[in-house]
């Protein structure tokens, strides 16, 4: 049986183009309670306020001053923050700093 490569749009699903740069949609969330780390796909146009750790069951919420769990516990800030920091014209961040 021959392996068929995925279409290009499938290979690029973890990144979205933004002014010639890629917006990162994958982030590793590290639980502050048990230190478990898991790669998650972030919503491209919204902040995620709740996250439940798959390891210990802790219900994570953003730290004060952060808009979402990815900004608080992730390896990469959420896409709305990335967009705001990029200076992309026409971007209305949900809660950018």
C-alpha positions in Angstrom: 0.0 0.0 0.0 1.4 3.4 -1.0 1.6 6.2 1.6 -0.2 9.3 0.5 1.0 12.6 1.9 -1.6 14.8 3.6 -2.7 17.9 1.6 -0.7 21.1 2.4 -3.5 22.6 4.4 -3.4 19.7 6.9 0.3 20.0 7.4 -0.1 23.8 8.1 -3.0 23.4 10.6 -0.8 24.4 13.6 0.1 27.7 12.1 -1.9 30.6 10.6 -0.3 33.3 8.4 -0.2 36.8 9.9 1.6 39.6 8.0 4.1 37.2 6.5 4.7 35.5 9.9 3.1 32.4 11.2 0.8 32.5 14.2 1.5 29.6 16.4 -1.6 27.6 17.4 0.1 24.8 19.4 1.1 25.5 23.0 2.3 23.2 25.8 0.3 23.8 29.0 2.1 22.9 32.2 -0.1 22.3 35.2 1.0 24.3 38.2 -0.3 21.6 40.6 1.3 18.4 39.3 3.7 19.7 36.6 2.1 17.6 33.9 2.7 19.0 30.4 0.4 18.5 27.4 0.5 20.0 23.9 -2.9 21.6 23.0 -4.2 23.4 20.0 -5.3 26.9 20.9 -8.5 28.5 19.4 -7.4 30.9 16.7 -9.7 33.7 17.5 -10.6 33.4 21.2 -9.1 33.1 24.6 -9.6 29.9 26.6 -10.5 30.8 30.2 -10.9 27.2 31.6 -8.7 24.2 31.3 -8.8 20.9 33.2 -5.5 19.0 33.7 -5.8 15.5 32.3 -3.3 14.2 34.9 -4.6 15.5 38.3 -7.9 17.1 37.3 -7.0 20.6 38.5 -9.3 23.3 37.0 -7.0 26.0 35.7 -8.0 29.6 35.3 -5.8 32.5 34.1 -3.5 34.2 36.5 -4.5 37.8 37.4 -3.6 40.1 34.5 -3.6 37.3 31.9 -6.4 36.8 29.5 -6.4 33.0 29.3 -4.8 29.7 30.4 -2.4 29.7 27.5 -1.0 33.1 28.5 -0.7 31.9 32.1 0.5 28.3 31.8 1.3 27.7 28.1 4.6 27.8 26.3 3.1 30.2 23.7 0.7 33.1 24.3 -2.8 32.8 22.8 -3.4 33.8 19.1 -5.2 37.1 20.0 -2.2 38.2 22.0 0.2 37.1 19.2 -1.9 39.1 16.7 -1.9 42.2 18.9 1.8 42.0 19.4 2.4 41.6 15.6 0.8 45.0 14.9 -1.5 43.4 12.3 -3.8 46.1 11.0 -7.5 45.4 11.5 -6.9 42.9 14.3 -9.1 43.6 17.3 -7.6 41.6 20.2 -10.0 40.2 22.7 -7.9 41.4 25.6 -4.4 42.2 24.4 -2.0 43.7 26.8 
